[in-house]
Amino acid sequence: MKLITGNKVYSSWSLRGWLAVKQSGLHFDEVVVPLFDDNWEQRKREDDLAPSAGKVPILWDEDAVVWDSLAIIDYLADKVGRDRYWPKDNVARGMARSLCAEMHSGYMALRRECPMNTRKKFENITVSAETRADAVRILQNWAEARSRFGQQGPYLFGTFSAADIMLAPVVTRFVTYGFTLPGFAQSYVDAMMAHPWMEEWYAAADQETWMIQRIEDAAP
């Protein structure tokens, strides 16, 4: 398999796709492409990226091509078994799928105002009411998942799952923009940031030299 991702510093969807493939336990090669540089318009029309119209991540598995992080999770769950990605309990699995779907389609204010940037850490930020509402909603979901289903480990549903994969970029945003979190949420953020795959992602991001200036300049 081959996974094509964007800059690790900035690409939240690439982080999700990469974690999804890591969770599969299958071997894969990774190709990192710099997003929105001078060659981007040409690069996104090349063979590896053309099927997704330049969207990353994109997973190639022989003749199969899968883009969109949630689609990659579903594809790999079919390949290696859904229990690797989803809670076994029906009730927990229903909530985990709902959290993933809500993340996939929602929280636009948080995404817009606080873009992913693993290089930066801000302090004493002031966010909009819309972004604050997104954060509160996320924390409510985390609280319910942890209290109802998180007894067997430090992640949302105890063991590492698709829900953690989909929420991982939110964790990075809470760190980057210095959100003040309740104790249970800070403990979850700490556990996620200490996960070996997150540490691996950050270490690779630290080696990148590509810059997207509009994100570097962004601060609430």
C-alpha positions in Angstrom: 0.0 0.0 0.0 1.0 3.6 -0.6 -0.3 6.6 1.4 0.1 10.1 0.0 -0.1 12.8 2.7 0.4 16.5 2.9 2.7 18.5 5.1 2.7 17.0 8.6 2.9 20.4 10.2 -0.5 21.5 8.7 -2.5 18.7 7.2 -5.1 17.5 9.7 -6.8 15.1 7.3 -3.4 13.6 6.4 -2.8 12.9 10.1 -6.1 11.0 10.3 -5.4 8.9 7.2 -1.9 8.1 8.4 -3.1 7.1 11.9 -5.7 4.9 10.2 -3.1 3.0 8.2 -0.8 2.7 11.2 -3.8 1.2 13.1 -4.3 -1.4 10.4 -0.9 -3.0 11.2 -0.2 -3.4 7.5 2.9 -2.3 5.8 2.7 0.9 3.7 4.9 3.3 2.0 4.4 7.0 2.6 4.8 9.9 0.1 4.6 13.4 1.6 3.8 16.2 -0.8 4.1 19.9 0.0 0.6 21.5 -0.2 0.0 24.8 -1.9 3.5 25.5 -3.0 4.4 26.9 -6.5 4.1 23.5 -8.1 0.8 22.5 -6.4 -1.6 23.1 -9.3 0.6 20.8 -11.5 1.3 18.2 -8.9 -2.3 17.6 -7.9 -3.1 16.6 -11.5 -0.4 14.0 -11.6 -1.2 10.3 -11.5 -0.9 9.7 -7.7 -3.2 12.6 -6.8 -5.4 12.9 -9.9 -8.2 10.5 -8.7 -8.8 12.6 -5.6 -8.5 16.0 -7.4 -5.5 16.8 -5.3 -7.1 16.0 -1.9 -5.0 14.2 0.7 -4.6 11.7 2.2 -5.1 9.2 -0.6 -4.5 5.5 -0.2 -3.4 3.3 -3.1 -3.8 -0.5 -2.5 -2.8 -2.1 -5.9 -5.7 -1.1 -8.1 -7.9 0.3 -5.3 -7.7 4.0 -4.6 -9.3 5.5 -1.5 -9.4 9.1 -0.5 -11.0 10.9 2.4 -9.9 9.8 5.9 -13.2 8.3 7.0 -13.3 6.2 3.8 -9.8 5.0 4.5 -10.8 3.9 7.9 -13.8 2.0 6.5 -11.7 0.4 3.8 -9.0 -0.8 6.2 -11.6 -2.0 8.7 -13.0 -4.2 5.9 -9.5 -5.4 5.2 -8.3 -6.2 8.7 -11.5 -6.4 10.8 -13.7 -3.7 12.3 -12.8 -4.5 15.9 -9.4 -3.0 15.2 -11.1 0.4 14.7 -14.5 0.3 16.4 -15.6 -0.7 19.9 -17.1 -4.2 20.1 -20.1 -3.0 22.2 -23.0 -2.0 19.9 -23.9 1.1 22.0 -20.3 2.3 22.2 -19.7 1.6 18.5 -22.8 3.7 17.7 -21.5 6.6 19.7 -18.0 6.2 18.2 -19.4 6.3 14.7 -21.5 9.4 15.5 -18.4 11.2 17.0 -16.5 10.4 13.8 -19.3 11.6 11.5 -19.8 14.8 13.5 -16.1 15.5 13.3 -16.1 14.8 9.6 -18.7 17.3 8.8 -18.7 19.8 11.7 -16.7 22.3 13.8 -16.1 24.6 10.9 -15.4 27.6 13.1 -12.7 25.8 15.1 -11.1 24.5 11.8 -11.2 28.0 10.2 -10.0 30.0 13.2 -7.5 27.5 14.6 -5.8 25.7 11.7 -3.5 22.8 12.5 0.1 23.9 13.0 2.3 21.6 15.0 5.1 24.3 15.0 3.3 26.9 17.1 2.0 27.3 20.6 0.0 30.3 21.5 -0.9 31.6 24.9 -3.8 33.8 26.1 -5.8 33.5 22.9 -9.3 34.9 22.5 -11.5 32.8 20.2 -14.9 33.6 18.7 -18.1 32.5 20.3 -18.6 30.1 17.4 -15.2 28.5 18.0 -15.8 28.3 21.7 -19.2 26.6 21.1 -17.4 24.0 18.9 -14.9 23.4 21.6 -17.6 23.0 24.3 -19.5 20.5 22.1 -16.3 18.5 21.5 -15.6 18.4 25.3 -19.2 17.3 26.0 -18.7 14.4 23.6 -15.4 13.5 25.1 -16.8 13.6 28.6 -19.7 11.2 27.7 -17.4 8.8 25.8 -14.9 8.7 28.6 -17.5 8.3 31.4 -19.5 5.7 29.7 -17.0 3.6 27.8 -13.5 4.7 28.7 -12.8 2.6 31.8 -10.4 0.2 30.1 -7.8 2.7 28.9 -6.9 6.4 28.5 -8.6 6.9 25.1 -12.1 8.0 24.3 -13.5 4.4 24.3 -10.7 2.9 26.4 -8.5 1.5 23.7 -7.3 3.4 20.7 -10.0 3.6 18.0 -11.3 5.4 15.0 -12.7 8.0 17.3 -9.3 8.9 18.5 -8.0 8.9 14.9 -10.7 11.3 13.8 -10.3 13.6 16.9 -6.5 13.6 16.9 -6.2 16.9 15.0 -8.5 18.6 17.5 -6.0 17.4 20.2 -3.2 19.2 18.3 -5.3 22.4 18.0 -6.1 22.4 21.7 -2.3 22.2 22.3 -1.3 24.7 19.7 -3.8 27.4 20.7 -3.5 26.9 24.5 -7.1 25.9 25.2 -7.8 25.6 29.0 -9.3 22.2 29.4 -11.1 20.4 32.3 -9.0 17.7 34.0 -10.5 14.7 32.2 -9.9 16.4 28.8 -6.4 17.4 29.6 -5.6 13.8 30.7 -7.0 12.6 27.3 -4.9 15.2 25.4 -1.8 14.2 27.4 -2.4 10.5 26.6 -2.9 11.2 22.9 0.2 13.4 22.7 2.2 10.7 24.3 1.0 8.0 21.9 4.1 6.7 20.0 2.4 7.4 16.6 1.7 11.0 17.6 5.2 11.4 18.8 6.4 9.9 15.4 4.2 12.4 13.5 5.5 15.4 15.4 9.1 14.3 15.1 8.7 14.1 11.3 6.9 17.4 11.2 9.8 19.0 13.0 12.0 18.1 10.1 9.9 19.8 7.5 11.0 23.0 6.0 7.9 23.8 3.8 5.9 26.8 4.9 2.3 27.8 4.3 2.5 31.4 5.3 -1.2 32.1 5.8 -1.3 29.4 8.4 2.0 30.5 10.0 0.5 33.9 10.4 -2.9 32.7 11.7 -3.7 33.3 15.4 -7.1 34.0 16.9 
